[in-house]
Amino acid sequence: MPSTGMFYMDDHVTITLNVFSGRPNPVWDLKPHHAKAFLELDHRLGSAETTVIVPHSGLDRLGYRGFLASGVPVGRSVGVDRLGFLMSEDVAVRNRSEMGYIENNIRLERWLLETAGPTINRDLRAHVEAAIERPSSVEPVPHPATDRDDCPPCRAADAPSYNLSIWNASHVQSTNNCYNYANDRITNTFAQPGKAKGAPIAAIDCSSVEISAQADGLRPVPGFSSPLGHGAGWYVALVVWPGMDHHWYAQDSTGCWSHKPGQTPVLNTDNSGNRIRDPRLCDRGPYTDFCTYMITDRTVVIR
């Protein structure tokens, strides 16, 4: 569509609330008048087709991680009057590849949350509201993957390596979740426990998610200190945000643990920025229930 500076009724913006890790994130389309307002940001974002709204807490954590806005037309040239109240001169806006990034704009985050309507429930809304209003803190700084001095021994011969180049590639990152990562399987399906075996999760609690994972072939164990020879698999851990979501960690070949929060990049740090020596003891944000350690292996099938 040529750039005319006018709003067309077929223009639309789809918003994704970046908050879950195992389950798909909540998604909704902006109403026409909201879409018009948002599209008027395009002059700040060049030809971005996807805009990432980054909260002050950053993307590298569990729980609320901002918003994604997709469907933004390329080459728009429009005014900023209607959305001007959301913007300020100190907002950092950057172009990265085909994405535009808006950072540290609490007013825009609040506005986008209001557009969700009944798409999200009261408890999830309360979590996001609290995260938006929470004072800024020091962002986590990942340790290099080669630093093993503070990691427990890895006793699983088949434990995957901490490989960011594979999992953080754009075509992999957005369509694979924590369950994909823990099982070291790229399915591009945002895999769910039990789905491959017709045993989907019945409820978001430890027992239900564990039962579905066992249907896929994972086996619960009391800890991660027993040796696992070649072919015997590696250790993973299940945690739950009660009633909301499930999340998975994997012990990688360094001996420490790493994870992939939903559609966002793989991390080897917790919500406090610390290296993860034991998922039971780390800062997991809203995933308050530690469920179990499990063993997965190359025979496990997920979908």
Steps between C-alpha positions, in 0.01 A plus 500: 500500500648841410588732781225765502492608862139384527348220706323218317241276664688190386806606697527301820743438781519173691632525856673215681546523876844351556447330835479119478777247447335164436153598383436727199487868593169693505431668163239754391434741213481869575166662430512731194540824696773345716675360193495843339665651805766233512578521129584864549817385674632364170690815408717435807561138402586525132372197309455272801245222452525391862542730797635376833391696805770429757421560870752652741552153647628377163426190296735264682272368772194292579160665522409830334739587216316774312296487179543417133306693237481342155323584177640852494506604130838570344583855397221678686531877518247647740472748783545439871227715652273220625777298663722790589393491863655154526838606371771713656836626382694267728342181362761280335385388155732287292483304176635147519473307175128491415388590850454835668562521874332739743654485845409630844164655411271420791215709362498299178509173695203608710308601188565171322393305808171691505431391140508130602147509637368153594786324316689477830357415840514703818797318655715532189408867467602557862838335438569720198383817674728430796795427271447821303487711815789325675808724540784432260777270614835401366458282193644147517837449334545143367824327587704348217409141422861392554502610865453173689665591829174556687298224332422157643643202313306384198451124535306448177718403207235613251430840654460758221745785467397858574464602135351844445568507126244225436220594738517876467483501119188701410324216315551266797459737794143608425350153441669288767451527875650382828373143447669487160820628653503265799449200270750637245240468222424767242145430384388856416167414667541657847488144634266407784540211745288199402382642168696247293340212688144630525539581870477880518539691826175487698586788736792733563633333812799279573316168495318559171801631309722220631249233393492644147880516485524137611269407213766647268764278662655722768574332834482669843806468727581637849810692396771547238809346659480143366723424199329460163709325235477548125148428384350546848395861448544818705333688783219753466279669759134600502359804681152654489341843526184368669199517274694694236794323339769232513873551451795267443874516569776277361833420657749566222852363462649778717322348803288811548147533372355705216153572366302670224216725618240451229567692180798683648870404497667221694647602837739352752391739778200530730278802568763644734775468240672210675639189334256210554667228704172337602154592363344411835690783668520772233286812454219386270277808518131397498581128446482437872431125500800276451356170377768244422824414329460268203713315246447541130682329214514470124210253488255757639255632243342843545267707285 
